[in-house]
């Protein structure tokens, strides 16, 4: 089932909250900073979200709780519907 732009944003927000609760506040803050600016289109938003999630997961490898990983993977699945070459 495809997620709407708003659903991706909500899921991403929840993942950032959960990451903060797991002690990854600085990394979650950086992810939020990269994804909370204004974008000209939803495809641009999804592309930037995808890149930011990839950076977050790479930097915090081994520290990200399974639930947060799943939330971010769900976001990436939607990103890849628009940007199939991303990741």
C-alpha positions in Angstrom: 0.0 0.0 0.0 1.4 3.3 -1.0 1.9 6.0 1.6 0.9 9.6 1.0 3.4 12.4 1.4 1.8 13.3 4.7 1.9 9.7 5.9 5.7 9.5 5.1 6.2 12.8 7.0 4.2 11.4 10.0 6.1 8.1 10.0 9.4 9.9 9.7 8.5 12.2 12.6 7.6 9.2 14.7 10.9 7.5 13.8 12.8 10.6 14.9 10.9 10.8 18.2 11.7 7.1 18.8 15.3 7.6 17.9 15.6 10.4 20.4 14.0 8.2 23.1 16.6 5.6 22.3 19.5 8.0 22.9 20.1 9.1 19.3 19.1 12.7 19.8 21.9 14.3 17.9 21.4 12.0 14.9 17.6 12.5 15.0 18.1 16.3 15.2 20.3 16.2 12.1 17.7 14.0 10.3 15.0 16.4 11.2 17.1 19.4 10.0 17.6 17.8 6.6 14.0 16.9 6.1 12.0 19.7 7.6 12.8 22.5 5.1 10.4 23.6 2.4 10.6 21.7 -0.9 9.2 22.6 -4.2 7.6 19.2 -4.9 6.7 16.0 -3.2 9.2 14.1 -5.3 12.0 16.5 -4.2 10.9 16.0 -0.6 11.0 12.2 -1.0 14.4 12.3 -2.6 15.9 14.4 0.2 14.2 12.2 2.8 15.7 9.2 1.2 19.2 10.6 1.2 18.8 11.8 4.8 17.6 8.4 6.0 20.4 6.6 4.3 23.0 8.9 6.0 21.3 8.4 9.3 21.3 4.6 9.0 24.9 4.5 7.8 26.2 6.8 10.6 24.2 5.1 13.4 24.7 1.5 12.2 24.3 -0.9 15.1 22.7 1.7 17.4 19.3 2.1 15.7 16.5 0.1 17.4 14.7 -2.4 15.3 11.4 -0.5 15.5 13.1 2.7 14.2 14.8 0.8 11.5 11.5 -0.6 10.3 9.9 2.9 10.3 12.7 4.3 8.2 12.6 1.3 5.9 8.9 1.9 5.4 9.7 5.5 4.5 12.4 4.3 2.1 10.0 2.0 0.4 7.9 4.9 -0.5 10.9 7.0 -1.6 11.9 4.2 -3.9 8.5 4.3 -5.7 9.5 7.8 -6.9 13.3 7.4 -6.9 13.9 3.7 -7.7 17.7 4.2 -8.0 18.0 5.6 -4.5 19.5 2.9 -2.4 
